[in-house]
């Protein structure tokens, strides 16, 4: 730690949270960012369902399976069984 570093830390600690950068009127994005909120269970499920849908769609496309194959009663049985069996 060099000699002037402690002076800088002391000055920075006294600055208000909305202090501008170099006096240009721009606010420091780190200081003015709103606190992130914890994701809700509903949001996590929605995000997971969206990702799963994309992965299944990409798999259908990659293996050249017609998308209307998802309308088959066998596809529904497969999806129910895969959910019930869980990972592994």
N, C-alpha and C positions, 0 to 999 in steps of 0.2 A: 504494500500500500504506500503510495507516494504522499508527500506532505499535503498537497492541495486537495486530495481526495476526501479527507474528513470534512473540510470546509464545504465542499460541494454537497456531500451527504446532509450536512446540517442545513444548508440553504434549501435543498430539495424537500427535506422533511417539513419545512415551514410553509411551503407553497400550498395554495388551495388546490383542491382536486380539479378545478376547472381552469387551471393555469394554461396559458397559451404557449406554443412552441416558438421560441425566438422572437416573440412579440409580433408575429404575423397574423394574429387573430385566429389561427387554427388551433383547435383543441387537440390535445394529445389523445389519440384514440384509445390508448391503454387506460388512461385515467377516466375517460368518459364512457367506457363501455358499460352497458347495463349488466348486472349480474345475471349469469345464466340460470335458467330455472330447471329444476329436475324434471325429466321427462315422465309423463304420466304412463300408467299401465296401458291405457287405451291407445296412446300415441306409439308405445313400443309395439303393441300388437298390430296396429295399422301399418307401421313401417316394416315389420316382419312379413306381414301378408303381402305387401307390395313387392318386397324383394323376392319372396317365394314365387309369386306369380310371374315375375320377370324371368327367374331362373327356369321355371317350367316352360314358359314360352320359348326361351332360347333353346332349351333342350328339344322341344318339338320341332323348332326350325332347323336345328343342327342335324337332327336325325330324319328330317324330311317327313315327319308325321303330320298328316293333315290336322289342322286346328279343330275341325269338327269332331275329331276322335274323342275330344273331351266330353262330348255329349253322349258317349256310349255309357250304358249302365255299368259296364265292367270298369271303366275309368273311375266312376264314382266309388265302386266297391274297393278298388285299389287305393284311392286316396283316403278313404275311411280307415282301412286297415293300416296304412302307413302312419297315420296320425296316432292310432291306438297303440301301435307297437313302440313308438317313441324312437329316440336315437339309439343307434348301435344295433 
